[in-house]
Amino acid sequence: MTDSTIVPRLLNCPSRSFFLFGPRGTGKSTWLKQVLPDAPRMDLLDTALHLELCRAPHGLEALVGNRPANSWVVLDEIQKVPALLDEVHRLMESRRWRFALCGSSARRLRRGGANLLAGRALTLNMEGFCSAELARDFDAQFGLEWGTLPSVQTDREQGADILGAYVNTYLKEEIREEGLVRNVPPFLRFLSVAGQMNGQTINAQNIAREAAVPRSTVDTYFAILTDTLLGHFLPAWRPGLKVREVAHPKFYWFDPGVARAAAGWLRDPVDRLWQGTAFETLVFHELRVFNESSRKLRPLAYYRTSAGAEIDFVIETRKRQSAHPPHLVAVEVKLADKWNRSWEKSMRDLATQSGVQVDRMFGVYCGTRSYHFGEVEVLPVTQFLRCLHRGEVF
């Protein structure tokens, strides 16, 4: 694959206005150019345009010109000028224009009044390439080590340098320029710890000690990572309880390569334990991408038994109702070439509990053979991902 390769994305352009969020470098602007090639595009990273619209948001109408109703307008990096949302709202009503509002952070938009567009604009999310988009170029081993950012996938030999620059760019553009933290060095220490703890349950007190920051600061720093879409909390699922987040959530970076860069391990080999959580991160990424592109938007969680055993991913395909138990799909992920039947126990135990309907159970591993052990389907990762994107998992 080369830089000139065009990779079709799974995300479909809706027929009405939408927000498109996603981490930097995941291909949002490229996708918008592909699906809306004739739409006027305002890039708010352009300093002159940024200053002009900050001073006079109403000038947007003149910049777009005399276009007919239902015309598309693209505003890139919308979080740079949150005040534009009032003008967007007005133009949606008065001119009947449709807007594609692209950004890498919802943090400033929430402060600037994004709720004014509630019900008038859909919300879409885009991340790095997935296996279905890469097709024959998908390499699970490369993905778990270096991630799926388009720039990395199209120049694999320079992956380490690209990821190092990516983290530095994030710190410059998202942290320093927007003033998200007052003191950068403590945040750098936190990033390193958070990168090393990718895919693990979050104990804020321990992280605070390792990063040498106050306990309350850890929550603020994690909020910055989630608001800038660099990571996702995976809650613990508890059958029979109204509140799921009883146990500590897990935190996964959106991309294994970015997690490795944050940890400071780009120039060092990573151990088997970290590779295992990176493999989970890769599968979690694929689950999120399919969940978004299919618009199924099902809750994702992990499950921990009372004895401490875990199921990596639980997908709630039907919510609990008074007359019906919740319906689930369970997925256990192992970085191994051979499948061990003992890894099925947590899923089988969950399936026997009353008040829960486990419809499907999958084991995902790095081997080449598929197995069917009663209700449990064990699949090589590439085969599982093909089934996922065909809609055969949930």
C-alpha positions in Angstrom: 0.0 0.0 0.0 1.3 3.5 -0.9 0.3 7.0 0.1 -1.6 7.4 -3.2 -3.8 4.3 -2.4 -7.4 5.2 -1.9 -9.0 3.0 0.7 -12.8 3.0 0.6 -14.2 3.6 4.1 -17.2 1.7 5.6 -18.9 4.9 6.8 -21.7 6.1 4.7 -22.5 9.7 4.2 -26.0 10.5 5.6 -28.6 12.5 3.9 -28.9 15.1 6.6 -26.4 17.4 8.5 -23.9 15.6 10.7 -21.0 15.9 13.1 -18.0 13.8 12.2 -15.7 13.2 15.1 -12.5 11.2 15.3 -8.9 11.4 16.4 -6.5 13.4 14.3 -5.0 11.6 11.4 -7.8 9.0 10.9 -8.9 10.3 7.5 -11.9 12.4 8.2 -11.0 15.3 5.8 -10.0 12.8 3.1 -13.3 11.0 3.4 -15.3 14.2 3.3 -13.5 15.2 0.1 -14.4 11.8 -1.4 -18.1 11.8 -0.4 -18.8 15.5 -0.8 -16.4 16.6 -3.6 -18.5 19.6 -4.8 -19.2 21.1 -1.3 -17.5 24.3 -0.3 -15.0 23.5 2.5 -13.9 25.8 5.2 -10.8 24.6 7.0 -10.6 26.4 10.4 -7.0 25.4 10.7 -6.5 28.2 8.2 -5.4 31.0 10.5 -6.9 33.9 8.4 -10.2 32.1 8.1 -10.2 31.2 11.8 -9.7 34.8 12.8 -12.3 36.1 10.3 -15.0 33.8 11.6 -14.1 34.2 15.2 -14.6 38.0 14.8 -17.8 37.7 12.7 -19.4 34.2 12.6 -22.3 35.7 10.5 -19.8 36.0 7.6 -20.1 32.3 7.0 -23.2 32.9 4.8 -21.3 35.2 2.5 -18.4 32.8 2.2 -20.7 30.0 1.2 -22.4 32.1 -1.4 -25.8 31.9 -3.1 -26.3 28.1 -3.1 -29.6 26.4 -3.3 -31.4 24.6 -0.6 -30.0 21.1 0.4 -26.5 22.1 -0.7 -23.7 20.7 1.4 -21.2 22.8 3.3 -18.1 21.3 5.0 -16.7 23.0 8.2 -13.4 21.3 9.1 -12.0 21.5 12.7 -15.3 23.0 13.9 -14.1 22.8 17.5 -11.8 25.8 16.8 -14.8 28.2 16.5 -17.7 26.8 18.6 -19.6 30.1 18.2 -20.1 29.1 14.5 -22.7 26.6 15.7 -25.3 29.3 16.3 -24.8 30.5 12.7 -24.9 26.9 11.4 -28.2 26.5 13.2 -29.6 29.7 11.6 -28.5 28.7 8.1 -29.9 25.2 8.4 -33.2 26.8 9.2 -33.2 29.8 6.9 -31.3 28.5 3.8 -32.0 24.8 4.3 -28.3 24.0 3.8 -26.8 20.8 5.0 -23.6 20.9 7.1 -20.8 18.3 7.6 -19.1 19.5 10.8 -15.8 17.8 11.3 -13.6 17.8 14.4 -11.2 15.9 16.6 -12.6 17.0 19.9 -16.1 17.5 21.3 -14.7 19.1 24.5 -14.8 22.8 23.3 -18.0 22.2 21.3 -19.8 21.2 24.5 -18.7 24.3 26.1 -19.6 26.3 23.1 -23.2 25.1 22.7 -23.2 22.0 20.5 -26.5 21.1 22.1 -28.2 23.8 20.0 -28.0 21.3 17.2 -29.5 18.4 19.1 -31.9 16.6 16.9 -30.8 18.5 13.8 -27.4 16.9 13.2 -26.4 13.2 13.4 -23.2 12.2 15.1 -20.7 9.9 13.3 -17.3 8.7 14.4 -14.3 7.7 12.4 -11.1 5.9 13.5 -8.2 4.3 11.8 -8.6 1.7 9.1 -10.3 -1.6 9.9 -9.7 -5.0 8.5 -12.7 -4.8 6.1 -11.3 -1.5 4.6 -7.7 -2.8 4.3 -9.0 -6.1 2.8 -5.9 -8.1 1.6 -3.5 -5.6 3.1 -4.8 -6.3 6.6 -2.0 -7.7 8.8 -3.1 -8.5 12.4 0.4 -8.8 13.7 1.4 -5.4 12.2 -1.8 -3.9 13.5 -1.3 -4.9 17.1 2.3 -3.7 17.1 1.9 -0.4 15.1 -1.8 0.3 14.8 -4.1 1.2 12.0 -3.6 4.9 11.4 -3.8 5.6 7.6 -0.4 7.3 7.6 1.2 4.2 9.3 -0.6 1.7 7.1 0.5 3.5 3.9 4.1 3.8 5.0 4.8 0.8 7.2 8.6 1.1 7.2 8.3 4.5 8.9 5.7 3.5 11.4 7.8 4.3 14.5 8.7 7.8 13.3 5.1 8.5 12.2 3.7 7.5 15.6 6.4 9.5 17.5 5.5 12.6 15.4 1.8 11.9 16.0 2.0 12.0 19.8 4.2 15.2 19.5 1.6 16.8 17.2 -1.2 15.9 19.6 0.6 17.5 22.5 1.3 20.6 20.5 -2.1 21.1 18.8 -4.5 19.7 21.3 -2.8 20.3 24.6 -0.6 23.4 24.4 -2.5 25.5 21.9 -5.9 24.8 23.4 -4.7 25.2 27.0 -6.2 21.9 28.1 -3.5 21.6 30.8 -1.5 24.3 32.5 1.6 22.2 33.3 2.7 19.9 30.5 5.4 17.7 32.2 3.0 16.0 34.7 0.7 15.3 31.7 3.6 13.7 29.9 4.3 11.4 32.8 0.6 10.5 32.9 0.6 9.7 29.2 3.5 7.3 29.6 1.8 5.5 32.5 -1.6 5.4 30.6 0.2 4.0 27.5 1.8 1.2 29.5 -1.6 0.4 31.2 -3.5 0.1 27.9 -6.3 -2.4 28.2 -6.1 -2.7 32.0 -8.6 -1.9 34.7 -8.2 1.7 35.9 -7.1 2.3 39.5 -6.8 6.1 39.6 -4.9 6.0 42.9 -2.2 3.7 41.6 -1.9 5.8 38.4 -1.6 9.0 40.4 1.3 7.5 42.4 3.1 6.2 39.3 2.7 9.6 37.5 3.4 11.7 40.6 0.2 13.7 40.2 -2.8 14.3 42.5 -5.5 11.7 42.4 -8.1 14.3 41.2 -5.8 15.2 38.3 -5.9 11.7 36.9 -9.6 12.0 36.3 -9.1 15.3 34.5 -6.3 13.8 32.3 -8.4 10.8 31.4 -11.3 13.1 30.5 -8.9 14.9 28.1 -8.0 11.7 26.4 -11.6 10.6 26.0 -12.8 14.1 24.9 -10.0 14.3 22.3 -11.1 10.7 21.2 -7.7 9.1 21.9 -9.2 6.5 24.2 -12.3 4.8 25.4 -13.5 3.4 28.7 -14.9 -0.1 28.6 -17.3 -0.5 31.5 -17.8 -3.7 33.5 -21.1 -5.5 32.8 -23.1 -6.8 35.7 -26.1 -9.1 35.1 -29.1 -8.3 37.2 -27.9 -4.9 38.4 -29.3 -1.6 37.2 -25.9 0.1 37.3 -23.1 -1.6 35.3 -20.2 0.5 36.4 -19.8 -1.2 39.7 -16.3 -2.5 39.0 -13.5 -0.4 37.7 -13.7 0.2 33.9 -10.9 -0.6 31.5 -9.2 2.0 29.4 -8.2 1.3 25.8 -6.4 3.7 23.6 -8.1 4.0 20.2 -5.0 2.6 18.5 -2.4 0.1 19.7 0.4 2.0 17.9 -0.5 5.3 19.5 -0.6 3.6 22.9 2.9 2.2 22.3 4.1 5.7 21.3 2.6 7.2 24.5 4.2 4.5 26.6 7.6 5.5 25.0 8.2 2.0 23.6 8.5 2.8 19.9 12.2 1.9 19.9 12.0 -1.1 22.2 10.4 -4.6 21.7 7.2 -4.9 23.7 6.7 -7.9 25.9 4.1 -10.6 25.5 1.7 -9.2 28.2 1.5 -5.8 26.4 1.1 -7.5 23.1 -1.9 -9.4 24.5 -3.6 -6.2 25.5 -2.7 -4.7 22.2 -4.4 -7.6 20.5 -7.5 -6.9 22.6 -7.2 -3.2 21.6 -7.2 -4.2 17.9 -10.3 -6.4 18.3 -12.0 -3.6 20.3 -11.2 -1.2 17.5 -12.9 -3.5 15.0 -16.0 -3.9 17.2 -16.3 -0.2 17.5 -15.9 0.4 13.8 -18.5 -2.2 12.9 -20.8 -0.9 15.6 -20.6 2.6 14.1 -20.6 1.8 10.4 -23.6 -0.6 10.8 -25.3 2.0 13.0 -26.2 -0.8 15.4 -24.7 1.2 18.3 -24.9 -1.7 20.8 -23.4 -1.3 24.3 -20.0 -2.9 24.6 -18.5 -3.9 28.0 -16.4 -6.6 29.6 -17.5 -9.1 32.2 -15.8 -10.1 35.4 -17.0 -13.1 37.4 -17.3 -13.1 41.2 -14.1 -15.4 41.1 -12.2 -12.7 39.2 -12.2 -14.4 35.8 -13.0 -12.2 32.8 -14.7 -12.2 29.4 -12.9 -9.6 27.2 -16.0 -8.3 25.4 -19.7 -8.5 26.0 -22.1 -7.0 23.4 -25.6 -6.4 24.6 -27.7 -7.1 21.6 -31.0 -6.6 23.4 -31.6 -4.6 26.5 -33.3 -6.0 29.6 -37.1 -5.5 29.7 -39.6 -6.5 32.3 -40.5 -9.7 30.5 -37.2 -10.4 28.8 -33.7 -10.9 30.0 -30.8 -9.0 28.3 -29.4 -10.8 25.2 -25.6 -11.0 24.9 -22.7 -12.0 22.6 -19.5 -12.9 24.5 -16.1 -12.7 22.9 -12.8 -14.0 24.5 -9.6 -12.9 22.8 -6.3 -14.7 23.2 -2.9 -13.9 21.7 -2.0 -17.6 21.1 -1.4 -19.9 18.2 -3.3 -22.8 19.9 -6.6 -22.6 21.7 -6.9 -23.8 25.3 -10.4 -25.1 26.2 -10.1 -23.6 29.7 -10.4 -20.2 28.2 -14.1 -20.9 27.4 -15.1 -21.4 31.1 -16.0 -17.8 31.9 -18.3 -17.6 28.8 -19.9 -20.9 29.6 -20.4 -19.9 33.3 -22.2 -16.7 32.2 -24.4 -18.6 29.8 -25.7 -20.8 32.7 -26.7 -17.8 34.9 -30.4 -17.1 35.2 -31.8 -13.8 33.9 -29.2 -13.6 31.1 -29.5 -14.9 27.5 -26.1 -15.5 25.9 -26.9 -16.0 22.2 -23.4 -16.4 20.8 -19.9 -17.2 22.3 -16.7 -16.7 20.3 -13.1 -17.4 21.0 -10.7 -15.4 18.9 -7.0 -16.4 18.6 -4.0 -16.2 16.3 -4.1 -19.8 15.0 -5.3 -21.0 11.6 -8.0 -23.5 12.5 -11.6 -22.9 13.4 -13.4 -25.1 16.0 -17.0 -25.5 17.1 -17.1 -26.8 20.7 -20.8 -27.0 21.3 -22.1 -23.4 21.7 -18.6 -21.9 21.5 -17.2 -20.9 18.1 -13.4 -20.6 18.1 -12.1 -18.6 15.1 -8.8 -17.3 13.8 -8.8 -13.5 14.1 -9.0 -12.8 10.4 -12.0 -15.2 10.0 -13.7 -13.7 13.1 -13.3 -10.2 11.7 -14.7 -11.2 8.3 -17.7 -12.6 10.1 -18.0 -9.4 12.2 -18.1 -7.1 9.2 -20.6 -9.4 7.4 -22.9 -8.9 10.4 -22.6 -12.5 11.6 -21.4 -11.8 15.1 -24.1 -9.2 16.2 
